[in-house]
Amino acid sequence: MTPGARIQETIELIDELLSGNQSADRLFVRWFRKRRYAGSKDRVFIKNLMYEVLRNFHRLTWWTGGDSSIRSLTLAASILSGNANMEDLVGWCDGQKYRPRPLKSSEIQNLRKLESGGGYLSPIQPNAVRCNLPGWLYDEAVRIFKGNVEQELAALNTIAPLDLRVNELKMTRGRAEDTLGASGIKVSKTKYAPSALRVMAPQSIERLPLFKNGCIEIQDEGSQIIAHLCSAQKYMNVLDLCAGAGGKSLALAAIMENKGSITLCDIDQNRLDRASVRLRRAGVGNCSLKTIKPDQNPSELSSMGVFDRVLLDAPCTGSGVWRRHPERRITLTQTRYSELTLLQGNLLRNASRLVALNGQLIYATCSFLGKENEEQVEKFLLESGSFAVIPIGDVWRSVLRNPTPFNGDYMRLTPYRHGSDGFFTAVLKRIK
């Protein structure tokens, strides 16, 4: 592909991404399955430029004077990232087949101003722009992070590491570390999760025999910690209410040594199908899967009985995983935020009906936003009267057997402070 064709392909790829409801990484893979003409260097260029735009969207909009068209932002990113100069863009944008239309004189004038910009940041940018957020979302972040807001948000705008969970039904962490090392893959033990390994350089994990044999899974350390905080034990009856593709249930099955019972529920049959494949690969035999309806009547859910542990990994904004999905900070709206908080409240109430007396309800999100987290839990506790918070430090020390890295009743992990994705967790005990 010519440089101009790469630019045009990037513009079209981002346009499709932001006009639909899909993740950047999955769209990228599907996009190039249909474009076999693109070589490896073409894909690397396009992927890097796409993420430059996504990770600097609001900064780029500021530099372009409010012009948020994908063409303008992509051209601006090419300049500000140092990947191209003005002469390059004039030559690449010539309107020939597969290449962008020629630059207008106004575009040339605006882009020339960026050549002396020195990068994406400027001392005169508003704070929200510097942090690459719209104003309303920046205000929400300040409420949570306070004086560390810039550092926290900067960490959420970096490239996430690749974490693995060793399936201890099949292999110990030490043996997995040695086996990977013998294959030339350098890993290190993570700080908190006892079965986690962090890959030190990009790798295609799915091709490895250890992955194909179910000895390792890709899972962020923070997600693994949530499974441990369920404090599930052998022979317990556990419900994973919004199980998705089953990542936390896989971890729970290993913690429970494949004994007891885990029920995975989700509204998306495709996700449960993926979970089924993963469970078989991991050698898990204590799980059952159940598809539920989005508008399922709580009394119908109650027909499943009650559980010793109910994990509610609630649908959320995903603000804690912006490193992996930078498109979410662009597509999130105040309306969607409000819809999600309403949904979370309903799910909490429904999940609470499924918890046995003295059982535990574990509420988790991959979000840092207070309305999805502490405020949601505290509202539920006030309305319910049947649950009490178990301080997260008590749970942490009991199951992970090391000092808790935070204070208060709830867990809040962030990339800046803990190196994991951003997660919130509350552990609630049914007392009556």
Contacts in CASP RR format, 6 or more apart in sequence:
PFRMAT RR
TARGET T0000
AUTHOR 0000-0000-0000
METHOD contacts of the structure
MODEL  1
MTPGARIQETIELIDELLSGNQSADRLFVRWFRKRRYAGSKDRVFIKNLM
YEVLRNFHRLTWWTGGDSSIRSLTLAASILSGNANMEDLVGWCDGQKYRP
RPLKSSEIQNLRKLESGGGYLSPIQPNAVRCNLPGWLYDEAVRIFKGNVE
QELAALNTIAPLDLRVNELKMTRGRAEDTLGASGIKVSKTKYAPSALRVM
APQSIERLPLFKNGCIEIQDEGSQIIAHLCSAQKYMNVLDLCAGAGGKSL
ALAAIMENKGSITLCDIDQNRLDRASVRLRRAGVGNCSLKTIKPDQNPSE
LSSMGVFDRVLLDAPCTGSGVWRRHPERRITLTQTRYSELTLLQGNLLRN
ASRLVALNGQLIYATCSFLGKENEEQVEKFLLESGSFAVIPIGDVWRSVL
RNPTPFNGDYMRLTPYRHGSDGFFTAVLKRIK
1 9 0 8 1.000
1 37 0 8 1.000
1 38 0 8 1.000
1 39 0 8 1.000
1 42 0 8 1.000
1 98 0 8 1.000
2 92 0 8 1.000
2 98 0 8 1.000
2 99 0 8 1.000
3 84 0 8 1.000
3 88 0 8 1.000
3 92 0 8 1.000
4 91 0 8 1.000
4 92 0 8 1.000
4 93 0 8 1.000
4 98 0 8 1.000
4 99 0 8 1.000
4 100 0 8 1.000
5 98 0 8 1.000
5 99 0 8 1.000
6 42 0 8 1.000
6 45 0 8 1.000
6 46 0 8 1.000
6 49 0 8 1.000
7 49 0 8 1.000
7 74 0 8 1.000
7 75 0 8 1.000
7 78 0 8 1.000
7 89 0 8 1.000
7 92 0 8 1.000
7 93 0 8 1.000
7 99 0 8 1.000
7 100 0 8 1.000
8 98 0 8 1.000
8 99 0 8 1.000
8 100 0 8 1.000
9 35 0 8 1.000
9 38 0 8 1.000
9 42 0 8 1.000
9 46 0 8 1.000
9 98 0 8 1.000
10 46 0 8 1.000
10 49 0 8 1.000
10 50 0 8 1.000
10 53 0 8 1.000
10 74 0 8 1.000
11 70 0 8 1.000
11 71 0 8 1.000
11 74 0 8 1.000
11 100 0 8 1.000
13 27 0 8 1.000
13 28 0 8 1.000
13 31 0 8 1.000
13 46 0 8 1.000
13 50 0 8 1.000
14 50 0 8 1.000
14 53 0 8 1.000
14 54 0 8 1.000
14 70 0 8 1.000
14 73 0 8 1.000
14 74 0 8 1.000
15 70 0 8 1.000
16 27 0 8 1.000
16 31 0 8 1.000
17 24 0 8 1.000
17 27 0 8 1.000
17 50 0 8 1.000
17 327 0 8 1.000
18 70 0 8 1.000
18 327 0 8 1.000
18 330 0 8 1.000
18 331 0 8 1.000
23 325 0 8 1.000
23 327 0 8 1.000
24 50 0 8 1.000
24 51 0 8 1.000
24 54 0 8 1.000
24 325 0 8 1.000
24 326 0 8 1.000
24 327 0 8 1.000
25 324 0 8 1.000
25 325 0 8 1.000
28 47 0 8 1.000
28 50 0 8 1.000
32 38 0 8 1.000
32 43 0 8 1.000
38 46 0 8 1.000
48 83 0 8 1.000
49 74 0 8 1.000
49 77 0 8 1.000
49 78 0 8 1.000
49 81 0 8 1.000
49 83 0 8 1.000
51 326 0 8 1.000
52 77 0 8 1.000
52 81 0 8 1.000
52 83 0 8 1.000
53 60 0 8 1.000
53 70 0 8 1.000
53 73 0 8 1.000
53 74 0 8 1.000
53 77 0 8 1.000
54 326 0 8 1.000
54 327 0 8 1.000
54 330 0 8 1.000
55 132 0 8 1.000
55 157 0 8 1.000
55 326 0 8 1.000
56 77 0 8 1.000
56 80 0 8 1.000
56 120 0 8 1.000
56 132 0 8 1.000
57 68 0 8 1.000
57 73 0 8 1.000
57 132 0 8 1.000
57 326 0 8 1.000
57 329 0 8 1.000
57 330 0 8 1.000
58 128 0 8 1.000
58 129 0 8 1.000
58 132 0 8 1.000
58 133 0 8 1.000
58 134 0 8 1.000
58 330 0 8 1.000
59 120 0 8 1.000
59 121 0 8 1.000
59 125 0 8 1.000
59 129 0 8 1.000
59 130 0 8 1.000
59 132 0 8 1.000
60 72 0 8 1.000
60 73 0 8 1.000
60 76 0 8 1.000
60 77 0 8 1.000
60 80 0 8 1.000
60 120 0 8 1.000
61 67 0 8 1.000
61 68 0 8 1.000
61 73 0 8 1.000
62 122 0 8 1.000
62 125 0 8 1.000
62 126 0 8 1.000
62 129 0 8 1.000
63 76 0 8 1.000
63 80 0 8 1.000
63 114 0 8 1.000
63 120 0 8 1.000
63 122 0 8 1.000
64 72 0 8 1.000
64 73 0 8 1.000
64 76 0 8 1.000
64 110 0 8 1.000
65 110 0 8 1.000
67 73 0 8 1.000
71 100 0 8 1.000
72 107 0 8 1.000
75 89 0 8 1.000
75 93 0 8 1.000
75 100 0 8 1.000
75 103 0 8 1.000
75 107 0 8 1.000
75 111 0 8 1.000
76 111 0 8 1.000
76 114 0 8 1.000
77 83 0 8 1.000
78 84 0 8 1.000
78 88 0 8 1.000
78 89 0 8 1.000
79 85 0 8 1.000
79 86 0 8 1.000
79 89 0 8 1.000
79 111 0 8 1.000
79 114 0 8 1.000
79 115 0 8 1.000
80 114 0 8 1.000
80 117 0 8 1.000
80 118 0 8 1.000
80 119 0 8 1.000
80 120 0 8 1.000
81 119 0 8 1.000
84 92 0 8 1.000
85 115 0 8 1.000
86 108 0 8 1.000
86 111 0 8 1.000
86 112 0 8 1.000
86 115 0 8 1.000
89 103 0 8 1.000
89 111 0 8 1.000
90 103 0 8 1.000
90 108 0 8 1.000
92 99 0 8 1.000
92 100 0 8 1.000
93 99 0 8 1.000
93 100 0 8 1.000
93 101 0 8 1.000
93 102 0 8 1.000
93 103 0 8 1.000
94 102 0 8 1.000
95 101 0 8 1.000
95 102 0 8 1.000
103 111 0 8 1.000
121 130 0 8 1.000
126 135 0 8 1.000
127 138 0 8 1.000
127 150 0 8 1.000
128 134 0 8 1.000
128 135 0 8 1.000
128 137 0 8 1.000
128 138 0 8 1.000
128 139 0 8 1.000
130 150 0 8 1.000
131 138 0 8 1.000
131 141 0 8 1.000
131 149 0 8 1.000
131 150 0 8 1.000
131 153 0 8 1.000
131 154 0 8 1.000
132 153 0 8 1.000
132 157 0 8 1.000
132 329 0 8 1.000
133 141 0 8 1.000
133 153 0 8 1.000
133 329 0 8 1.000
136 334 0 8 1.000
137 329 0 8 1.000
137 332 0 8 1.000
138 149 0 8 1.000
140 369 0 8 1.000
140 370 0 8 1.000
140 371 0 8 1.000
141 149 0 8 1.000
141 152 0 8 1.000
141 153 0 8 1.000
141 368 0 8 1.000
141 369 0 8 1.000
142 149 0 8 1.000
143 370 0 8 1.000
144 368 0 8 1.000
144 369 0 8 1.000
144 370 0 8 1.000
145 152 0 8 1.000
145 153 0 8 1.000
145 368 0 8 1.000
148 416 0 8 1.000
151 416 0 8 1.000
152 368 0 8 1.000
152 414 0 8 1.000
152 415 0 8 1.000
152 416 0 8 1.000
152 417 0 8 1.000
154 416 0 8 1.000
155 323 0 8 1.000
155 414 0 8 1.000
155 415 0 8 1.000
155 416 0 8 1.000
155 419 0 8 1.000
156 319 0 8 1.000
156 320 0 8 1.000
156 322 0 8 1.000
156 323 0 8 1.000
156 368 0 8 1.000
156 414 0 8 1.000
156 415 0 8 1.000
156 416 0 8 1.000
156 422 0 8 1.000
157 322 0 8 1.000
157 323 0 8 1.000
157 326 0 8 1.000
158 323 0 8 1.000
158 415 0 8 1.000
159 323 0 8 1.000
160 220 0 8 1.000
160 321 0 8 1.000
160 323 0 8 1.000
160 324 0 8 1.000
160 415 0 8 1.000
160 421 0 8 1.000
161 198 0 8 1.000
161 199 0 8 1.000
161 419 0 8 1.000
162 198 0 8 1.000
162 199 0 8 1.000
162 202 0 8 1.000
162 203 0 8 1.000
162 205 0 8 1.000
162 218 0 8 1.000
163 190 0 8 1.000
163 196 0 8 1.000
163 197 0 8 1.000
163 198 0 8 1.000
163 199 0 8 1.000
163 218 0 8 1.000
163 219 0 8 1.000
163 220 0 8 1.000
163 221 0 8 1.000
163 224 0 8 1.000
163 420 0 8 1.000
164 176 0 8 1.000
164 187 0 8 1.000
164 196 0 8 1.000
164 197 0 8 1.000
164 198 0 8 1.000
164 199 0 8 1.000
164 205 0 8 1.000
164 216 0 8 1.000
164 217 0 8 1.000
164 218 0 8 1.000
164 219 0 8 1.000
165 193 0 8 1.000
165 195 0 8 1.000
165 196 0 8 1.000
165 216 0 8 1.000
165 217 0 8 1.000
165 218 0 8 1.000
165 219 0 8 1.000
165 224 0 8 1.000
165 250 0 8 1.000
165 251 0 8 1.000
166 172 0 8 1.000
166 173 0 8 1.000
166 174 0 8 1.000
166 176 0 8 1.000
166 195 0 8 1.000
166 196 0 8 1.000
166 197 0 8 1.000
166 215 0 8 1.000
166 216 0 8 1.000
167 195 0 8 1.000
167 214 0 8 1.000
167 215 0 8 1.000
167 216 0 8 1.000
167 217 0 8 1.000
167 250 0 8 1.000
167 254 0 8 1.000
167 282 0 8 1.000
168 195 0 8 1.000
168 254 0 8 1.000
169 253 0 8 1.000
169 254 0 8 1.000
169 257 0 8 1.000
169 258 0 8 1.000
169 282 0 8 1.000
169 283 0 8 1.000
169 284 0 8 1.000
170 213 0 8 1.000
170 214 0 8 1.000
170 215 0 8 1.000
170 282 0 8 1.000
170 283 0 8 1.000
171 179 0 8 1.000
171 210 0 8 1.000
171 215 0 8 1.000
171 216 0 8 1.000
173 189 0 8 1.000
173 194 0 8 1.000
173 195 0 8 1.000
173 196 0 8 1.000
173 197 0 8 1.000
176 197 0 8 1.000
176 210 0 8 1.000
176 215 0 8 1.000
176 216 0 8 1.000
177 187 0 8 1.000
177 189 0 8 1.000
177 197 0 8 1.000
179 210 0 8 1.000
180 186 0 8 1.000
180 187 0 8 1.000
180 197 0 8 1.000
180 208 0 8 1.000
180 210 0 8 1.000
181 187 0 8 1.000
183 208 0 8 1.000
185 199 0 8 1.000
185 201 0 8 1.000
185 203 0 8 1.000
185 208 0 8 1.000
186 199 0 8 1.000
186 200 0 8 1.000
186 201 0 8 1.000
187 197 0 8 1.000
187 198 0 8 1.000
187 199 0 8 1.000
187 200 0 8 1.000
188 197 0 8 1.000
188 198 0 8 1.000
188 200 0 8 1.000
189 196 0 8 1.000
189 197 0 8 1.000
189 198 0 8 1.000
190 196 0 8 1.000
190 197 0 8 1.000
190 198 0 8 1.000
190 221 0 8 1.000
190 420 0 8 1.000
191 221 0 8 1.000
191 418 0 8 1.000
192 221 0 8 1.000
192 222 0 8 1.000
192 225 0 8 1.000
192 400 0 8 1.000
192 402 0 8 1.000
192 405 0 8 1.000
192 418 0 8 1.000
192 420 0 8 1.000
193 221 0 8 1.000
193 222 0 8 1.000
193 224 0 8 1.000
193 225 0 8 1.000
193 228 0 8 1.000
193 400 0 8 1.000
194 228 0 8 1.000
194 400 0 8 1.000
195 224 0 8 1.000
195 251 0 8 1.000
195 254 0 8 1.000
196 219 0 8 1.000
196 221 0 8 1.000
196 224 0 8 1.000
197 216 0 8 1.000
198 221 0 8 1.000
199 205 0 8 1.000
205 211 0 8 1.000
205 216 0 8 1.000
205 218 0 8 1.000
206 212 0 8 1.000
208 216 0 8 1.000
210 216 0 8 1.000
211 217 0 8 1.000
212 281 0 8 1.000
213 281 0 8 1.000
214 281 0 8 1.000
214 282 0 8 1.000
214 283 0 8 1.000
217 247 0 8 1.000
217 250 0 8 1.000
217 278 0 8 1.000
217 282 0 8 1.000
219 247 0 8 1.000
219 250 0 8 1.000
219 251 0 8 1.000
220 321 0 8 1.000
220 420 0 8 1.000
220 421 0 8 1.000
221 419 0 8 1.000
221 420 0 8 1.000
222 413 0 8 1.000
222 418 0 8 1.000
222 420 0 8 1.000
222 421 0 8 1.000
222 422 0 8 1.000
222 423 0 8 1.000
223 247 0 8 1.000
223 248 0 8 1.000
223 251 0 8 1.000
223 366 0 8 1.000
223 421 0 8 1.000
223 423 0 8 1.000
224 251 0 8 1.000
225 400 0 8 1.000
225 411 0 8 1.000
225 413 0 8 1.000
225 420 0 8 1.000
225 423 0 8 1.000
225 425 0 8 1.000
226 248 0 8 1.000
226 311 0 8 1.000
226 313 0 8 1.000
226 362 0 8 1.000
226 364 0 8 1.000
226 411 0 8 1.000
226 423 0 8 1.000
226 425 0 8 1.000
227 248 0 8 1.000
227 251 0 8 1.000
227 252 0 8 1.000
227 255 0 8 1.000
227 311 0 8 1.000
228 251 0 8 1.000
228 255 0 8 1.000
228 399 0 8 1.000
228 400 0 8 1.000
229 362 0 8 1.000
229 392 0 8 1.000
229 395 0 8 1.000
229 396 0 8 1.000
229 399 0 8 1.000
229 411 0 8 1.000
229 425 0 8 1.000
229 427 0 8 1.000
230 238 0 8 1.000
230 252 0 8 1.000
230 255 0 8 1.000
230 309 0 8 1.000
230 311 0 8 1.000
230 360 0 8 1.000
230 362 0 8 1.000
231 309 0 8 1.000
231 360 0 8 1.000
231 395 0 8 1.000
231 398 0 8 1.000
231 399 0 8 1.000
231 427 0 8 1.000
232 238 0 8 1.000
232 252 0 8 1.000
232 255 0 8 1.000
232 256 0 8 1.000
232 308 0 8 1.000
232 309 0 8 1.000
233 256 0 8 1.000
234 256 0 8 1.000
234 257 0 8 1.000
234 259 0 8 1.000
234 260 0 8 1.000
235 256 0 8 1.000
235 259 0 8 1.000
235 260 0 8 1.000
236 256 0 8 1.000
236 260 0 8 1.000
236 261 0 8 1.000
236 308 0 8 1.000
236 309 0 8 1.000
237 260 0 8 1.000
237 261 0 8 1.000
237 263 0 8 1.000
237 306 0 8 1.000
237 307 0 8 1.000
237 308 0 8 1.000
237 309 0 8 1.000
237 356 0 8 1.000
238 252 0 8 1.000
238 256 0 8 1.000
238 260 0 8 1.000
238 261 0 8 1.000
238 262 0 8 1.000
238 263 0 8 1.000
238 307 0 8 1.000
238 308 0 8 1.000
238 309 0 8 1.000
238 310 0 8 1.000
238 311 0 8 1.000
239 262 0 8 1.000
239 263 0 8 1.000
239 265 0 8 1.000
239 304 0 8 1.000
239 307 0 8 1.000
239 309 0 8 1.000
239 310 0 8 1.000
239 311 0 8 1.000
239 354 0 8 1.000
240 246 0 8 1.000
240 248 0 8 1.000
240 249 0 8 1.000
240 252 0 8 1.000
240 262 0 8 1.000
240 263 0 8 1.000
240 264 0 8 1.000
240 265 0 8 1.000
240 311 0 8 1.000
240 313 0 8 1.000
241 265 0 8 1.000
241 310 0 8 1.000
241 311 0 8 1.000
241 312 0 8 1.000
241 313 0 8 1.000
241 347 0 8 1.000
241 351 0 8 1.000
241 354 0 8 1.000
242 265 0 8 1.000
242 266 0 8 1.000
242 312 0 8 1.000
242 313 0 8 1.000
242 314 0 8 1.000
242 315 0 8 1.000
242 347 0 8 1.000
243 249 0 8 1.000
243 264 0 8 1.000
243 265 0 8 1.000
243 266 0 8 1.000
243 271 0 8 1.000
243 272 0 8 1.000
243 275 0 8 1.000
243 289 0 8 1.000
243 313 0 8 1.000
244 264 0 8 1.000
244 266 0 8 1.000
244 268 0 8 1.000
244 271 0 8 1.000
244 272 0 8 1.000
244 274 0 8 1.000
244 275 0 8 1.000
245 271 0 8 1.000
245 272 0 8 1.000
245 274 0 8 1.000
245 275 0 8 1.000
245 278 0 8 1.000
246 264 0 8 1.000
246 271 0 8 1.000
246 274 0 8 1.000
246 275 0 8 1.000
246 278 0 8 1.000
246 279 0 8 1.000
247 275 0 8 1.000
247 278 0 8 1.000
248 311 0 8 1.000
248 313 0 8 1.000
249 262 0 8 1.000
249 264 0 8 1.000
249 275 0 8 1.000
249 279 0 8 1.000
249 284 0 8 1.000
249 287 0 8 1.000
250 278 0 8 1.000
250 279 0 8 1.000
250 282 0 8 1.000
250 284 0 8 1.000
252 262 0 8 1.000
252 311 0 8 1.000
253 262 0 8 1.000
253 279 0 8 1.000
253 282 0 8 1.000
253 284 0 8 1.000
253 285 0 8 1.000
253 286 0 8 1.000
253 287 0 8 1.000
254 282 0 8 1.000
254 284 0 8 1.000
256 262 0 8 1.000
256 286 0 8 1.000
258 283 0 8 1.000
258 284 0 8 1.000
258 285 0 8 1.000
258 286 0 8 1.000
259 286 0 8 1.000
260 286 0 8 1.000
261 286 0 8 1.000
261 287 0 8 1.000
261 288 0 8 1.000
262 286 0 8 1.000
262 287 0 8 1.000
262 288 0 8 1.000
263 287 0 8 1.000
263 288 0 8 1.000
263 289 0 8 1.000
263 290 0 8 1.000
263 304 0 8 1.000
263 307 0 8 1.000
264 272 0 8 1.000
264 275 0 8 1.000
264 287 0 8 1.000
264 288 0 8 1.000
264 289 0 8 1.000
264 290 0 8 1.000
265 289 0 8 1.000
265 290 0 8 1.000
265 291 0 8 1.000
265 292 0 8 1.000
266 272 0 8 1.000
266 275 0 8 1.000
266 291 0 8 1.000
266 292 0 8 1.000
267 291 0 8 1.000
267 292 0 8 1.000
267 293 0 8 1.000
267 294 0 8 1.000
268 291 0 8 1.000
269 291 0 8 1.000
272 289 0 8 1.000
272 291 0 8 1.000
275 289 0 8 1.000
276 289 0 8 1.000
279 285 0 8 1.000
279 287 0 8 1.000
290 304 0 8 1.000
292 301 0 8 1.000
296 350 0 8 1.000
298 349 0 8 1.000
298 350 0 8 1.000
298 353 0 8 1.000
301 350 0 8 1.000
301 353 0 8 1.000
301 354 0 8 1.000
302 353 0 8 1.000
302 354 0 8 1.000
304 354 0 8 1.000
305 354 0 8 1.000
306 354 0 8 1.000
306 355 0 8 1.000
306 356 0 8 1.000
307 354 0 8 1.000
307 355 0 8 1.000
307 356 0 8 1.000
307 359 0 8 1.000
308 356 0 8 1.000
308 359 0 8 1.000
308 360 0 8 1.000
309 359 0 8 1.000
309 360 0 8 1.000
309 362 0 8 1.000
310 351 0 8 1.000
310 352 0 8 1.000
310 354 0 8 1.000
310 355 0 8 1.000
310 360 0 8 1.000
310 361 0 8 1.000
310 362 0 8 1.000
311 362 0 8 1.000
311 364 0 8 1.000
312 347 0 8 1.000
312 348 0 8 1.000
312 351 0 8 1.000
312 361 0 8 1.000
312 362 0 8 1.000
312 363 0 8 1.000
312 364 0 8 1.000
313 364 0 8 1.000
313 365 0 8 1.000
314 343 0 8 1.000
314 344 0 8 1.000
314 347 0 8 1.000
314 348 0 8 1.000
314 363 0 8 1.000
314 364 0 8 1.000
314 365 0 8 1.000
314 372 0 8 1.000
315 340 0 8 1.000
315 343 0 8 1.000
315 344 0 8 1.000
315 347 0 8 1.000
316 340 0 8 1.000
316 344 0 8 1.000
316 365 0 8 1.000
316 366 0 8 1.000
316 367 0 8 1.000
316 369 0 8 1.000
316 372 0 8 1.000
317 328 0 8 1.000
317 332 0 8 1.000
317 336 0 8 1.000
317 337 0 8 1.000
317 340 0 8 1.000
317 367 0 8 1.000
317 369 0 8 1.000
317 372 0 8 1.000
318 325 0 8 1.000
318 328 0 8 1.000
318 365 0 8 1.000
318 366 0 8 1.000
318 367 0 8 1.000
319 328 0 8 1.000
319 329 0 8 1.000
319 332 0 8 1.000
319 366 0 8 1.000
319 367 0 8 1.000
319 368 0 8 1.000
319 369 0 8 1.000
319 422 0 8 1.000
320 366 0 8 1.000
320 367 0 8 1.000
320 368 0 8 1.000
320 414 0 8 1.000
320 415 0 8 1.000
320 421 0 8 1.000
320 422 0 8 1.000
320 423 0 8 1.000
321 328 0 8 1.000
321 366 0 8 1.000
321 421 0 8 1.000
321 422 0 8 1.000
322 328 0 8 1.000
322 329 0 8 1.000
323 415 0 8 1.000
323 421 0 8 1.000
324 421 0 8 1.000
337 369 0 8 1.000
337 371 0 8 1.000
340 372 0 8 1.000
341 371 0 8 1.000
341 372 0 8 1.000
341 376 0 8 1.000
344 365 0 8 1.000
344 372 0 8 1.000
344 376 0 8 1.000
345 376 0 8 1.000
345 379 0 8 1.000
345 380 0 8 1.000
348 361 0 8 1.000
348 363 0 8 1.000
348 376 0 8 1.000
348 377 0 8 1.000
348 380 0 8 1.000
349 380 0 8 1.000
349 383 0 8 1.000
349 384 0 8 1.000
351 361 0 8 1.000
351 363 0 8 1.000
352 361 0 8 1.000
352 380 0 8 1.000
352 384 0 8 1.000
352 386 0 8 1.000
352 387 0 8 1.000
352 430 0 8 1.000
355 361 0 8 1.000
355 387 0 8 1.000
355 430 0 8 1.000
356 430 0 8 1.000
357 430 0 8 1.000
357 432 0 8 1.000
358 429 0 8 1.000
358 430 0 8 1.000
358 431 0 8 1.000
359 429 0 8 1.000
359 430 0 8 1.000
360 390 0 8 1.000
360 427 0 8 1.000
360 428 0 8 1.000
360 429 0 8 1.000
360 430 0 8 1.000
361 387 0 8 1.000
361 427 0 8 1.000
361 428 0 8 1.000
361 429 0 8 1.000
361 430 0 8 1.000
362 425 0 8 1.000
362 426 0 8 1.000
362 427 0 8 1.000
362 428 0 8 1.000
363 376 0 8 1.000
363 377 0 8 1.000
363 425 0 8 1.000
363 426 0 8 1.000
363 428 0 8 1.000
364 423 0 8 1.000
364 424 0 8 1.000
364 425 0 8 1.000
364 426 0 8 1.000
365 372 0 8 1.000
365 373 0 8 1.000
365 423 0 8 1.000
365 424 0 8 1.000
366 421 0 8 1.000
366 422 0 8 1.000
366 423 0 8 1.000
367 373 0 8 1.000
367 422 0 8 1.000
367 424 0 8 1.000
368 412 0 8 1.000
368 414 0 8 1.000
368 422 0 8 1.000
368 424 0 8 1.000
370 376 0 8 1.000
372 424 0 8 1.000
373 410 0 8 1.000
373 412 0 8 1.000
373 424 0 8 1.000
373 426 0 8 1.000
374 410 0 8 1.000
374 424 0 8 1.000
374 426 0 8 1.000
377 389 0 8 1.000
377 410 0 8 1.000
377 426 0 8 1.000
377 428 0 8 1.000
380 387 0 8 1.000
381 387 0 8 1.000
381 388 0 8 1.000
381 389 0 8 1.000
381 428 0 8 1.000
385 432 0 8 1.000
386 430 0 8 1.000
386 431 0 8 1.000
386 432 0 8 1.000
387 428 0 8 1.000
387 429 0 8 1.000
387 430 0 8 1.000
387 431 0 8 1.000
388 428 0 8 1.000
388 429 0 8 1.000
388 431 0 8 1.000
389 409 0 8 1.000
389 410 0 8 1.000
389 426 0 8 1.000
389 427 0 8 1.000
389 428 0 8 1.000
389 429 0 8 1.000
390 427 0 8 1.000
390 428 0 8 1.000
390 429 0 8 1.000
391 408 0 8 1.000
391 409 0 8 1.000
392 404 0 8 1.000
392 406 0 8 1.000
392 408 0 8 1.000
392 409 0 8 1.000
392 410 0 8 1.000
392 411 0 8 1.000
392 425 0 8 1.000
392 426 0 8 1.000
392 427 0 8 1.000
393 404 0 8 1.000
393 408 0 8 1.000
395 427 0 8 1.000
396 402 0 8 1.000
396 404 0 8 1.000
396 411 0 8 1.000
397 403 0 8 1.000
397 404 0 8 1.000
405 417 0 8 1.000
405 418 0 8 1.000
406 412 0 8 1.000
406 417 0 8 1.000
409 426 0 8 1.000
410 424 0 8 1.000
410 425 0 8 1.000
410 426 0 8 1.000
411 423 0 8 1.000
411 424 0 8 1.000
411 425 0 8 1.000
411 426 0 8 1.000
412 422 0 8 1.000
412 423 0 8 1.000
412 424 0 8 1.000
413 419 0 8 1.000
413 420 0 8 1.000
413 421 0 8 1.000
413 422 0 8 1.000
413 423 0 8 1.000
413 424 0 8 1.000
414 420 0 8 1.000
414 422 0 8 1.000
415 421 0 8 1.000
415 422 0 8 1.000
END
